[in-house]
Amino acid sequence: MSTLEKRHIPRTAMSALLGGAILGAVGLLLGSSAGLVIGVVIGVAAGALMGHRMAERTDPRDSVGHFQDIYRSMSYYERGMEWKDYEPAYRLGLESYGSRGGQAFEDVDASLGARWLKERGESRLDWNHAREAVRHVWRDMDETLHRKPQAG
């Protein structure tokens, strides 16, 4: 499981369980065992959806927040650099994957490097160092979006 998927699982799961319990109890009170089952199913689905949305709203760092949590532990981290140095690289990775994902990273490396020079802002990273953060995003996105179902 990629880091992109891990952030919201606890809230989504807890909301799904809570929604299932509440609507299941309401279904049992209003109906019978069939009402319980229907209430649980609807409650789990509604709770999971609400939990996921709440988790996204409560993370003000949006889609790069999880990278902020882990960037210092990455093998490409340069000692002395701060989040403000890496954030533009992670954003470039997300934005560029949205428009160019599906291509090999190596095929777009040069154009991403040129784009980095324009969009890096106050980051102290040169492209040789920012590249690995951008590649990290691409790898996570590939794992998340193109995972093959496991045979079971």
C-alpha positions in Angstrom: 0.0 0.0 0.0 1.4 3.4 -0.9 1.7 6.3 1.4 -1.0 8.1 -0.6 -3.6 5.5 0.6 -2.5 5.2 4.3 -3.5 8.6 5.6 -7.2 8.4 5.7 -7.8 4.7 6.6 -8.2 5.1 10.4 -10.9 7.8 10.2 -12.7 6.2 7.3 -12.8 2.8 9.2 -14.0 4.3 12.4 -16.7 6.3 10.7 -17.8 3.2 8.8 -18.1 1.2 12.0 -19.9 4.0 13.9 -22.3 4.6 11.0 -23.0 0.8 10.8 -23.7 0.6 14.5 -26.0 3.6 14.6 -28.1 2.9 11.5 -28.1 -0.8 12.4 -29.6 0.0 15.8 -32.2 2.3 14.2 -33.1 -0.4 11.7 -33.5 -2.9 14.5 -35.7 -0.5 16.5 -37.9 0.3 13.5 -38.1 -3.1 11.9 -36.7 -6.4 12.6 -33.5 -8.4 11.9 -33.9 -7.4 8.2 -34.0 -3.7 9.3 -30.8 -4.4 11.3 -29.0 -5.8 8.3 -30.2 -3.0 6.0 -29.2 -0.4 8.5 -25.8 -1.8 9.0 -25.1 -2.0 5.3 -26.3 1.6 4.6 -24.5 2.9 7.8 -21.2 1.3 6.9 -21.3 2.8 3.4 -22.4 6.2 4.5 -20.0 6.3 7.4 -17.0 5.3 5.2 -17.9 8.1 2.8 -18.3 10.7 5.5 -15.1 9.6 7.3 -13.1 9.9 4.1 -14.4 13.3 3.4 -13.8 14.4 7.0 -10.3 13.1 6.9 -9.6 15.1 3.7 -11.1 18.3 5.2 -9.1 18.1 8.5 -5.7 17.8 6.7 -5.0 21.4 5.7 -1.9 20.4 3.9 -4.0 18.8 1.2 -2.5 16.2 -1.1 1.1 16.7 -0.1 0.6 16.4 3.6 1.7 12.9 3.9 5.0 13.7 2.2 5.6 16.3 4.8 5.3 13.6 7.4 7.9 11.4 5.8 10.3 13.5 3.7 13.1 13.6 6.3 13.2 9.8 6.4 13.6 9.3 2.6 17.0 8.2 1.2 17.1 11.3 -1.0 16.7 13.7 1.9 19.5 16.3 2.0 20.5 17.2 5.5 19.7 20.8 6.4 16.9 21.1 3.9 13.4 22.0 5.2 9.8 21.3 4.1 9.8 24.6 2.2 12.6 23.1 0.0 10.8 19.9 -0.7 7.1 20.9 -0.9 7.4 22.5 -4.5 9.0 19.2 -5.7 6.2 17.1 -4.3 3.6 19.5 -5.8 5.4 19.3 -9.2 5.3 15.5 -9.0 1.5 15.5 -8.3 0.7 18.1 -10.9 2.9 16.6 -13.6 1.6 13.1 -13.0 -1.9 14.4 -13.6 -1.0 15.5 -17.1 1.9 13.2 -18.0 1.4 10.1 -15.9 1.5 6.9 -17.9 4.7 8.0 -19.6 8.0 6.7 -18.3 9.6 9.2 -15.8 12.8 9.1 -17.8 11.0 10.3 -20.9 9.8 13.4 -19.1 12.8 14.1 -16.9 14.3 16.8 -19.0 11.0 18.8 -19.4 10.3 18.4 -15.7 13.8 19.7 -14.9 13.1 22.8 -17.0 9.7 23.2 -15.3 11.4 22.9 -11.9 13.6 25.9 -12.7 10.5 28.0 -13.3 8.3 26.7 -10.4 10.7 25.9 -7.6 10.1 29.3 -5.9 12.3 29.6 -2.8 13.4 26.0 -2.7 17.1 25.5 -2.4 17.1 22.2 -4.2 18.5 22.0 -7.6 16.9 19.6 -10.1 19.4 16.8 -9.3 18.1 16.7 -5.8 14.4 17.6 -6.4 14.1 14.9 -9.1 14.0 12.1 -6.5 11.1 13.7 -4.6 9.2 14.1 -7.9 10.1 10.5 -8.9 8.8 9.4 -5.5 5.4 10.9 -6.1 5.2 9.3 -9.6 6.1 5.9 -8.1 3.5 6.2 -5.4 0.9 7.3 -7.9 1.7 4.4 -10.2 1.4 2.0 -7.3 -1.9 3.5 -6.2 -3.6 3.8 -9.6 -2.2 0.8 -11.5 -2.0 -1.9 -8.8 -2.9 -5.2 -10.2 -5.4 -7.3 -8.1 -3.7 -10.1 -6.3 -4.7 -13.6 -7.0 -6.3 -15.1 -4.0 
